[in-house]
Amino acid sequence: MPQPEIVFGLVGPIGVNMNLVQARLKASLRSVGYKAHIIHITKLLAAPSAEMKDDGYQAKITQANTLRESSGDAILAALAVAEIRRIRVSENGISKGEDTQDAANLPLNATAYIIRQLKRPEEVSELKKVYGEKFVQISVALDENTRIANLIDKLGIDSPNLTPQQCEDEARRLVSIDNNEKGQKSGQRLSKIFHLADAFISGQNDETIRRTTDRFVEAFFGKNSIGPTKDEFGAYTAKAASLRSIDPARQVGAAILNSSGDIISVGCNEVPKYGGGNYWSDDQHPQRDMDKNSESNKVETKRIIHDFLERLEAKSLLKPGVSAEEMFQSTEFSEALDGALIEGITEYGIRTNDTR
């Protein structure tokens, strides 16, 4: 019976041993009869130019950012798609002179592609659009302190001219950039996609990677004896609770379980209801932002920004001849705010005017 192609997209923060992760995932897939091809996106890019003074991690980050700026934020996913099509042509045994278009479109039996690695929401969206349910995102979890320690060790080996303190400073800088590259419109945004995974794998060490990868693959391929852990059930319950919220900014759920895994309470971010509880969609007079077609948090943050610009204007600290209002409405200013900390403020939402 034919087995479908599967595309796995790895999302791993810098400092995780992704070589080990991809090797273990490939071995786990082999155990269920699947052949896996590794698609290392940065290796699909041209070699860094001689003008690039950076090397190592920073060179790869700079090169990817430059390509996104010139070709769109989904370009690296598009390169991965093109590589999958090239592999199909090669594996389907097309003879010289034959049309390769049909071969590029023909999926290979019992074949998986492991894409390493994704950094932006547009990349995930592009792969989902192309492969649908055959695309699976896997996020690799490892605490920040361990990742920084791993980076310090590697930087010490790769750059012996750096002092231990310089290695630590650089490691922390790289972790921050990887999570959310502020000030770079087409930079890395791992924090925007990490939590969207279909599966999470522990990147603590070889044994945990092997164990969690084997368990995921066996469950994915239908081993009925594998049930959720208490942590997985708790995460699922919190996610289910978040679906109740229709807050325009973000929907967040929470679940409290006891040590036996039994649910004690669930909740989400939603507007408190007059008389107690929260609003539901079948209430007579719901007063949520979505019901009122507004977003109080965004309104308030814009008011704060506008007030700040007016104060700068009053002290003649804006560009000569540019008013606070002109600056506030400008595309340049809007782009400068992209990813700014003030955009993450959530203190001014979830309120109601219902005083019955």
Phi, psi and chi 1 to 4 in degrees:
 res  aa     phi    psi   chi1   chi2   chi3   chi4
   1 MET       -  130.0 -179.1  177.4  177.0      -
   2 PRO   -61.0  141.5  -21.6   32.4      -      -
   3 GLN  -110.6  132.9  -62.0  -67.2  -49.1      -
   4 PRO   -71.7  155.8   29.1  -37.3      -      -
   5 GLU   -67.0  148.3  -83.3 -174.0  -22.6      -
   6 ILE  -133.7  137.8  -52.9  172.6      -      -
   7 VAL  -114.5  117.5  178.0      -      -      -
   8 PHE  -103.0  127.2  -65.3   96.3      -      -
   9 GLY  -107.0  116.9      -      -      -      -
  10 LEU   -86.4  133.7  -63.9 -177.2      -      -
  11 VAL  -124.4  108.4  175.2      -      -      -
  12 GLY  -135.8  130.9      -      -      -      -
  13 PRO   -67.3  151.9   23.7  -31.7      -      -
  14 ILE   -59.9  139.0 -166.5  166.9      -      -
  15 GLY   104.9   -8.1      -      -      -      -
  16 VAL   -89.7  143.4  170.3      -      -      -
  17 ASN   -77.9   84.0 -171.6  -19.6      -      -
  18 MET   -71.3  -24.8  -62.5  -57.2  -69.7      -
  19 ASN   -60.9  -42.7  -72.1  -32.2      -      -
  20 LEU   -69.3  -40.3 -172.9   55.1      -      -
  21 VAL   -60.4  -48.7  171.4      -      -      -
  22 GLN   -66.8  -34.7   71.1 -179.2   29.7      -
  23 ALA   -66.8  -42.1      -      -      -      -
  24 ARG   -68.9  -38.8  -72.1  -58.8 -176.6 -171.0
  25 LEU   -65.4  -40.4  179.4   56.1      -      -
  26 LYS   -62.7  -42.2 -173.0  173.8 -177.6  178.1
  27 ALA   -66.1  -40.5      -      -      -      -
  28 SER   -63.5  -40.1  -63.8      -      -      -
  29 LEU   -67.2  -35.9  -70.8  166.4      -      -
  30 ARG   -62.9  -33.5 -170.6 -175.3  -53.4  117.2
  31 SER   -67.6  -20.2   71.2      -      -      -
  32 VAL  -106.3   17.1  -67.4      -      -      -
  33 GLY    86.7   17.7      -      -      -      -
  34 TYR  -106.3  137.7  -97.4   67.5      -      -
  35 LYS   -92.0  131.8  179.0  179.7 -179.4  179.5
  36 ALA  -115.7  136.0      -      -      -      -
  37 HIS  -109.5  130.2  -65.3  -86.9      -      -
  38 ILE   -88.4  127.4  -54.4  -64.9      -      -
  39 ILE  -116.3  100.7  -61.6  176.5      -      -
  40 HIS   -92.4  104.4 -162.0  153.5      -      -
  41 ILE   -58.0  -44.4  -68.2  180.0      -      -
  42 THR   -64.0  -24.0   55.5      -      -      -
  43 LYS   -77.5  -13.5  -69.1 -175.8  178.4 -179.8
  44 LEU   -82.2  -15.5  -60.8  178.4      -      -
  45 LEU   -79.0  156.8  -55.0  177.4      -      -
  46 ALA   -66.1  155.3      -      -      -      -
  47 ALA   -60.6  142.7      -      -      -      -
  48 PRO   -54.0  140.1  -24.0   34.0      -      -
  49 SER   -71.4  161.7   64.3      -      -      -
  50 ALA   -65.4  -22.6      -      -      -      -
  51 GLU   -71.7  -20.3  -70.0   75.6   19.9      -
  52 MET   -73.1  113.9  -82.5 -169.0  179.0      -
  53 LYS   -82.9  -21.9  -64.2 -178.8 -179.8 -179.8
  54 ASP   -72.8  157.4  -63.9  -37.6      -      -
  55 ASP  -139.4  172.2   54.3   14.5      -      -
  56 GLY    66.9 -138.1      -      -      -      -
  57 TYR   -56.8  -45.7  -67.0  111.7      -      -
  58 GLN   -63.4  -35.9 -173.7   58.2   57.5      -
  59 ALA   -62.2  -41.7      -      -      -      -
  60 LYS   -67.1  -41.3  -65.6  175.3 -176.9  177.4
  61 ILE   -62.5  -47.2  -67.7  171.1      -      -
  62 THR   -62.3  -42.6  -58.7      -      -      -
  63 GLN   -64.8  -43.6 -168.3  175.0   19.3      -
  64 ALA   -65.1  -42.5      -      -      -      -
  65 ASN   -61.7  -42.7  -69.3   -9.4      -      -
  66 THR   -61.7  -41.9  -58.9      -      -      -
  67 LEU   -67.2  -41.4 -175.4   58.4      -      -
  68 ARG   -62.0  -41.7  -67.6 -168.6 -164.8  101.0
  69 GLU   -61.5  -36.3  -70.6  170.6   -1.1      -
  70 SER   -88.3  -25.9   63.4      -      -      -
  71 SER  -126.5    3.8  -56.7      -      -      -
  72 GLY   103.9  151.9      -      -      -      -
  73 ASP   -74.0   -8.1  -71.4  -27.8      -      -
  74 ALA  -102.0    8.1      -      -      -      -
  75 ILE   -62.0  -36.4 -176.9   59.9      -      -
  76 LEU   -67.9  -34.1  -61.1 -175.5      -      -
  77 ALA   -67.3  -37.9      -      -      -      -
  78 ALA   -62.7  -36.8      -      -      -      -
  79 LEU   -63.8  -38.7  -71.0  177.5      -      -
  80 ALA   -65.2  -41.0      -      -      -      -
  81 VAL   -61.7  -43.6  171.8      -      -      -
  82 ALA   -62.8  -36.6      -      -      -      -
  83 GLU   -68.8  -38.2  178.6   65.2    6.9      -
  84 ILE   -61.5  -41.8  -71.6  173.7      -      -
  85 ARG   -64.5  -38.4  -68.4  171.9   61.3   80.3
  86 ARG   -64.6  -41.8 -172.7 -161.2   66.0   76.9
  87 ILE   -62.9  -40.7  -67.2  171.1      -      -
  88 ARG   -59.2  -44.9  -74.4  174.1  177.7  171.4
  89 VAL   -59.9  -44.6  171.2      -      -      -
  90 SER   -65.9  -44.3  175.7      -      -      -
  91 GLU   -74.5  -26.6  -65.9  -70.9  -48.9      -
  92 ASN   -80.0   -1.3  -81.4  -41.4      -      -
  93 GLY    66.1   48.9      -      -      -      -
  94 ILE   -76.5  129.3  -58.4  -58.3      -      -
  95 SER   -78.9  159.4  -59.1      -      -      -
  96 LYS   -61.0  132.8 -173.0  176.0 -179.8  179.6
  97 GLY    94.2  -15.0      -      -      -      -
  98 GLU   -79.2  156.3  -70.8 -172.5   69.6      -
  99 ASP   -71.2  124.8 -175.5    8.4      -      -
 100 THR   -90.9   -7.0   60.6      -      -      -
 101 GLN   -62.6  -47.5 -170.7   65.1   27.3      -
 102 ASP   -62.9  -39.3  -71.2  -18.4      -      -
 103 ALA   -66.4  -35.6      -      -      -      -
 104 ALA   -68.3  -27.8      -      -      -      -
 105 ASN   -90.3   -9.6  -68.4  -29.3      -      -
 106 LEU   -89.7  111.4 -177.1   62.0      -      -
 107 PRO   -62.0  148.3  -21.3   33.5      -      -
 108 LEU   -90.6  144.1  -59.9  173.8      -      -
 109 ASN   -73.8  139.2 -177.0   55.6      -      -
 110 ALA    47.5   49.7      -      -      -      -
 111 THR  -126.7  137.9  -61.2      -      -      -
 112 ALA  -123.3  151.1      -      -      -      -
 113 TYR  -121.5  127.7  -54.9   95.2      -      -
 114 ILE  -107.9  106.8  -59.1  172.0      -      -
 115 ILE   -92.4  122.3  -59.6  174.8      -      -
 116 ARG  -121.9  119.6  170.9 -175.2  171.3 -177.5
 117 GLN  -142.1  163.9   57.7 -179.3  -38.3      -
 118 LEU   -95.9  144.6  -51.5  176.8      -      -
 119 LYS  -131.6  -10.9  -65.1  -66.8 -176.0  179.4
 120 ARG  -136.2  152.9  -72.9 -171.2   61.6   93.0
 121 PRO   -58.8  -35.1  -23.8   33.7      -      -
 122 GLU   -64.4  -31.5  -64.3   83.2   -0.6      -
 123 GLU   -69.2  -43.2  -64.1  164.2   -2.2      -
 124 VAL   -64.1  -44.8  174.4      -      -      -
 125 SER   -61.0  -40.5  -62.8      -      -      -
 126 GLU   -63.4  -44.1 -177.6   72.9   10.0      -
 127 LEU   -69.3  -35.5  -67.4  169.1      -      -
 128 LYS   -66.4  -37.2  -75.2 -176.7  175.7  179.6
 129 LYS   -66.6  -37.9 -178.2  170.5   67.7  176.1
 130 VAL   -78.5  -43.8  174.5      -      -      -
 131 TYR  -109.9   -7.1  -59.7  109.2      -      -
 132 GLY    58.1 -132.5      -      -      -      -
 133 GLU   -72.2   -7.7  -67.6 -176.3   -6.0      -
 134 LYS   -83.8   -2.5  -66.9  178.5 -177.9  176.8
 135 PHE   -96.4  130.7  170.9   74.1      -      -
 136 VAL  -127.7  122.0  179.7      -      -      -
 137 GLN   -92.1  129.4  178.1 -176.7  -34.6      -
 138 ILE  -118.5  120.9  -61.6  176.3      -      -
 139 SER  -103.4  137.0  -69.2      -      -      -
 140 VAL  -104.0  120.9 -173.9      -      -      -
 141 ALA   -99.0  134.4      -      -      -      -
 142 LEU  -158.7  134.2 -175.5   61.9      -      -
 143 ASP   -63.3  152.9   67.6  -84.1      -      -
 144 GLU   -62.5  -41.3 -176.0  174.9  -57.3      -
 145 ASN   -61.7  -40.6  -73.1  -22.3      -      -
 146 THR   -67.3  -39.6  -58.1      -      -      -
 147 ARG   -64.0  -41.3  -70.6 -171.2  -75.9  112.9
 148 ILE   -63.6  -42.6  -71.1  173.7      -      -
 149 ALA   -61.6  -41.0      -      -      -      -
 150 ASN   -62.4  -41.6  -69.3  -17.1      -      -
 151 LEU   -66.8  -39.8  -78.8  171.6      -      -
 152 ILE   -59.5  -43.8  -69.3  172.6      -      -
 153 ASP   -62.0  -44.7  -70.3  -17.5      -      -
 154 LYS   -69.4  -41.2 -168.7  169.1 -168.6  -46.6
 155 LEU   -64.0  -35.9  -71.5  167.7      -      -
 156 GLY   -63.2  -33.8      -      -      -      -
 157 ILE   -78.5  -46.5  -65.3  171.9      -      -
 158 ASP   -75.0  -28.3  -64.6  -16.2      -      -
 159 SER  -130.3   74.9  -55.1      -      -      -
 160 PRO   -64.1  -12.5   21.5  -32.1      -      -
 161 ASN   -76.7  -13.5   57.1  -52.0      -      -
 162 LEU   -85.0  142.6  -62.9  179.4      -      -
 163 THR   -77.9  163.0   66.3      -      -      -
 164 PRO   -54.6  -39.5  -29.0   36.2      -      -
 165 GLN   -67.8  -39.3 -175.0   59.0   53.7      -
 166 GLN   -64.6  -37.8  -72.0  173.9  -35.8      -
 167 CYS   -63.3  -42.8  -72.7      -      -      -
 168 GLU   -65.8  -43.6 -179.6  177.0  -14.4      -
 169 ASP   -60.7  -43.1  -67.9  -17.0      -      -
 170 GLU   -67.8  -38.5  177.3   64.7    2.6      -
 171 ALA   -61.6  -44.4      -      -      -      -
 172 ARG   -66.6  -37.9  -67.2 -174.5 -178.6  -79.4
 173 ARG   -63.7  -43.9 -173.8 -174.0   73.6   85.1
 174 LEU   -65.2  -39.4  -71.1  169.8      -      -
 175 VAL   -62.6  -41.5  166.7      -      -      -
 176 SER   -65.5  -43.7  177.2      -      -      -
 177 ILE   -63.1  -43.8  -72.0  174.6      -      -
 178 ASP   -62.0  -39.1 -173.7   57.2      -      -
 179 ASN   -68.8  -46.7 -174.9   56.6      -      -
 180 ASN  -165.3  102.8 -174.0    5.2      -      -
 181 GLU   -79.0   85.5 -163.6  170.8    2.9      -
 182 LYS   -64.8  142.6  -65.9 -179.2  174.8   65.3
 183 GLY    82.8   -3.3      -      -      -      -
 184 GLN  -120.3  103.3  175.1   57.4 -103.5      -
 185 LYS   -57.1  -37.8 -173.9  177.2  179.8 -179.0
 186 SER  -105.5   23.9  -64.8      -      -      -
 187 GLY   -80.3 -172.4      -      -      -      -
 188 GLN   -75.2  141.4  -55.3 -164.5  160.4      -
 189 ARG  -138.2   52.7  -61.5  -74.6 -171.0  -86.2
 190 LEU   -60.2  -33.7 -173.5  121.8      -      -
 191 SER   -65.1  -18.6   62.6      -      -      -
 192 LYS   -83.0  -15.1  -59.0  -68.7 -174.4 -178.2
 193 ILE  -125.8  -17.7   60.7  173.9      -      -
 194 PHE   -54.5  -45.3 -176.1   86.2      -      -
 195 HIS   -74.6   -6.8   60.8  -71.8      -      -
 196 LEU   -88.2    7.4  -58.2  176.2      -      -
 197 ALA   -63.2  150.4      -      -      -      -
 198 ASP   -79.7  -23.1  -60.2  -67.6      -      -
 199 ALA  -152.0  147.5      -      -      -      -
 200 PHE  -117.0  134.0  -66.1   89.8      -      -
 201 ILE  -118.8  135.2  -71.3  175.3      -      -
 202 SER   -75.5  129.4  171.9      -      -      -
 203 GLY  -104.1   25.0      -      -      -      -
 204 GLN   -62.9  -49.4 -171.8   65.7   40.1      -
 205 ASN  -160.5 -179.7   52.1   48.5      -      -
 206 ASP   -57.0  -42.9 -173.1   10.6      -      -
 207 GLU   -67.4  -44.8  173.4   56.8   25.2      -
 208 THR   -68.9  -36.0   58.7      -      -      -
 209 ILE   -62.7  -46.7  -67.4  172.7      -      -
 210 ARG   -62.6  -46.6 -178.4 -162.2   62.0   76.0
 211 ARG   -65.5  -46.9 -175.3  176.2   67.5 -107.0
 212 THR   -72.3  -31.8   54.8      -      -      -
 213 THR   -69.8  -46.2  -59.0      -      -      -
 214 ASP   -59.2  -43.8  -75.3  -10.7      -      -
 215 ARG   -62.8  -44.0 -179.5  173.9  175.6  -87.0
 216 PHE   -62.6  -47.8  159.6   67.0      -      -
 217 VAL   -64.3  -41.8  169.8      -      -      -
 218 GLU   -63.3  -42.0  -71.6  173.9   -5.0      -
 219 ALA   -67.5  -40.5      -      -      -      -
 220 PHE   -62.4  -35.4 -175.3   78.8      -      -
 221 PHE   -93.7   17.1  -80.4   85.8      -      -
 222 GLY    95.9   20.5      -      -      -      -
 223 LYS   -75.5  107.7 -172.4  172.2 -178.1  179.1
 224 ASN   -71.5  -14.3  -66.4  -32.4      -      -
 225 SER   -80.5   -3.6   61.2      -      -      -
 226 ILE   -97.3  115.8  -61.9  177.3      -      -
 227 GLY  -109.8  173.7      -      -      -      -
 228 PRO   -71.7  149.6   27.0  -35.0      -      -
 229 THR   -78.3  170.1   64.6      -      -      -
 230 LYS   -62.1  -38.9  -74.2  177.3  -76.9 -169.0
 231 ASP   -65.0  -41.3  -75.7  -15.5      -      -
 232 GLU   -65.8  -40.8  -71.5  168.6  -15.4      -
 233 PHE   -65.5  -39.8  178.6   66.4      -      -
 234 GLY   -62.8  -43.2      -      -      -      -
 235 ALA   -64.3  -40.1      -      -      -      -
 236 TYR   -63.2  -42.5  167.3   81.5      -      -
 237 THR   -64.4  -40.8  -54.4      -      -      -
 238 ALA   -64.7  -40.8      -      -      -      -
 239 LYS   -63.2  -43.5  174.6   62.1  177.5  177.1
 240 ALA   -61.6  -39.5      -      -      -      -
 241 ALA   -64.4  -34.2      -      -      -      -
 242 SER   -65.0  -24.1   75.2      -      -      -
 243 LEU   -68.6  -16.3  -59.9  178.1      -      -
 244 ARG   -71.4  -30.3  176.6 -176.4  171.5 -176.9
 245 SER   -78.3  140.8  170.9      -      -      -
 246 ILE  -123.9   31.9   57.7  169.6      -      -
 247 ASP   -59.6  130.0 -175.0  -84.7      -      -
 248 PRO   -63.8  -29.3  -20.4   33.1      -      -
 249 ALA   -78.8  -49.4      -      -      -      -
 250 ARG  -165.7  153.1   63.8 -169.0   70.3 -176.4
 251 GLN  -114.2  118.3  -64.6   79.0   43.9      -
 252 VAL  -124.5  130.6 -179.9      -      -      -
 253 GLY  -115.2  157.0      -      -      -      -
 254 ALA  -141.7  148.3      -      -      -      -
 255 ALA  -140.4  136.1      -      -      -      -
 256 ILE  -110.9  121.7  -60.0  175.5      -      -
 257 LEU  -118.8  151.2  -79.0   67.6      -      -
 258 ASN   -84.6 -178.9   63.3   19.9      -      -
 259 SER   -65.0  -17.6   58.6      -      -      -
 260 SER   -90.8   -2.0  -61.7      -      -      -
 261 GLY    88.5    9.7      -      -      -      -
 262 ASP   -85.1  142.3  -59.2  -44.0      -      -
 263 ILE   -74.7  127.3  -61.7  173.1      -      -
 264 ILE   -97.1  -44.8  -64.0  174.3      -      -
 265 SER  -161.4  153.6 -178.9      -      -      -
 266 VAL  -131.0  157.9  -64.1      -      -      -
 267 GLY  -163.8  172.9      -      -      -      -
 268 CYS  -153.1  169.8   67.2      -      -      -
 269 ASN   -84.6  111.3   62.5  -40.5      -      -
 270 GLU  -152.6  161.5 -162.2   40.2  -81.5      -
 271 VAL   -67.5  128.2  175.4      -      -      -
 272 PRO   -66.1  142.2   22.1  -32.2      -      -
 273 LYS   -94.8  143.1 -177.3  179.5 -179.8 -179.9
 274 TYR   -56.0  126.8  173.8   81.3      -      -
 275 GLY    92.5   -5.5      -      -      -      -
 276 GLY   115.2  154.2      -      -      -      -
 277 GLY    80.8 -162.4      -      -      -      -
 278 ASN  -126.7  161.9  -63.0  106.0      -      -
 279 TYR   -73.4  148.5  -72.5  104.0      -      -
 280 TRP  -121.3  160.3  -69.5   89.3      -      -
 281 SER   -66.3  -21.6  -66.5      -      -      -
 282 ASP   -96.9   10.7   54.3   -4.4      -      -
 283 ASP   -69.9  156.5  -75.1  -17.8      -      -
 284 GLN   -68.8  -41.9  -69.8  -65.2  -41.8      -
 285 HIS  -132.7   67.6  -57.6  -73.6      -      -
 286 PRO   -65.4  143.1   23.8  -33.2      -      -
 287 GLN  -122.9   30.9  -64.6  -70.2  -50.9      -
 288 ARG   -78.9  160.4  -60.8  165.4  -62.7 -173.0
 289 ASP   -55.3  -41.9  -78.8   -7.9      -      -
 290 MET   -64.1  -37.0 -167.4   70.5   74.3      -
 291 ASP   -66.7  -32.8  -60.8  -45.4      -      -
 292 LYS   -93.0    3.1  -63.1 -174.3  -67.4 -176.8
 293 ASN    56.3   44.9 -163.4   29.8      -      -
 294 SER  -147.4  172.5   68.4      -      -      -
 295 GLU  -139.6   95.6 -172.8  175.3  -14.8      -
 296 SER   -59.4  -34.8   55.9      -      -      -
 297 ASN   -64.9  -44.0 -166.9   76.2      -      -
 298 LYS   -66.8  -39.7 -171.6  172.2  -69.7  -66.3
 299 VAL   -59.2  -44.7  169.3      -      -      -
 300 GLU   -70.2  -40.5 -172.8   64.1   18.7      -
 301 THR   -66.4  -37.4   53.1      -      -      -
 302 LYS   -64.4  -37.7  -76.1 -175.0  176.5  -64.6
 303 ARG   -64.4  -40.1 -168.3 -174.6   69.1   80.0
 304 ILE   -64.0  -45.0  -67.4  170.9      -      -
 305 ILE   -63.0  -43.9  -66.9  168.9      -      -
 306 HIS   -63.2  -41.7 -165.6  -81.4      -      -
 307 ASP   -61.7  -40.9  175.1   72.5      -      -
 308 PHE   -63.0  -43.2  179.4   66.2      -      -
 309 LEU   -64.3  -38.9  -70.2  175.0      -      -
 310 GLU   -62.9  -37.0  -74.1 -175.7  -29.4      -
 311 ARG   -68.9  -36.9  -69.1  172.1 -178.0  -88.6
 312 LEU   -65.9  -40.4  -68.1  178.6      -      -
 313 GLU   -62.2  -41.7 -178.9 -176.4   14.4      -
 314 ALA   -62.4  -28.0      -      -      -      -
 315 LYS   -98.4   10.6  -64.6  -67.7 -174.9 -179.7
 316 SER    58.6   39.6  -58.6      -      -      -
 317 LEU  -102.7   -0.9  -65.4  174.6      -      -
 318 LEU   -88.8  173.1  -65.7 -179.4      -      -
 319 LYS   -57.5  141.7  -68.7 -179.3  179.5  178.3
 320 PRO   -56.6  130.0  -24.7   33.7      -      -
 321 GLY    83.0    1.3      -      -      -      -
 322 VAL  -110.1  123.6  178.1      -      -      -
 323 SER   -84.3  166.3   68.6      -      -      -
 324 ALA   -60.4  -40.6      -      -      -      -
 325 GLU   -66.0  -42.1 -175.4   62.7   30.0      -
 326 GLU   -63.7  -42.0  -70.8  170.8  -27.4      -
 327 MET   -63.7  -44.0  177.2   65.3   76.7      -
 328 PHE   -60.6  -36.6 -175.5   77.0      -      -
 329 GLN   -86.7   -9.0  -61.8  -66.5  -18.9      -
 330 SER   -75.0  146.7   69.6      -      -      -
 331 THR   -64.3  -37.1  -58.4      -      -      -
 332 GLU   -59.3  -43.7  179.2 -174.3   24.6      -
 333 PHE   -69.1  -40.0 -175.8   67.6      -      -
 334 SER   -60.7  -42.2  177.7      -      -      -
 335 GLU   -67.1  -35.3  -69.5  177.4  -10.7      -
 336 ALA   -65.9  -28.9      -      -      -      -
 337 LEU   -79.4  -13.9  -77.7  177.0      -      -
 338 ASP   -58.5  119.1 -177.7   35.3      -      -
 339 GLY    83.8    0.8      -      -      -      -
 340 ALA   -66.5  153.2      -      -      -      -
 341 LEU   -59.7  -33.4  -67.9  176.2      -      -
 342 ILE   -64.4  -24.3 -165.3  169.0      -      -
 343 GLU   -68.6  -19.2  -71.1 -168.5  -25.3      -
 344 GLY   -91.6    0.4      -      -      -      -
 345 ILE   -66.9  132.9  -68.5  176.8      -      -
 346 THR  -127.0    9.0   58.8      -      -      -
 347 GLU   -69.8  -16.1  -76.9   80.8    1.0      -
 348 TYR  -105.1   12.0  -54.4  108.5      -      -
 349 GLY   -96.0 -171.1      -      -      -      -
 350 ILE    53.3   69.1  -49.6 -173.2      -      -
 351 ARG  -142.7  159.4   61.6 -173.1 -177.4 -175.0
 352 THR  -135.5  149.2  177.7      -      -      -
 353 ASN  -101.6    6.2  -65.2  -38.6      -      -
 354 ASP   -75.6  111.5 -170.2  -13.4      -      -
 355 THR  -122.0   26.2   57.2      -      -      -
 356 ARG   -60.9      -  -70.4  172.6  -65.0  160.5
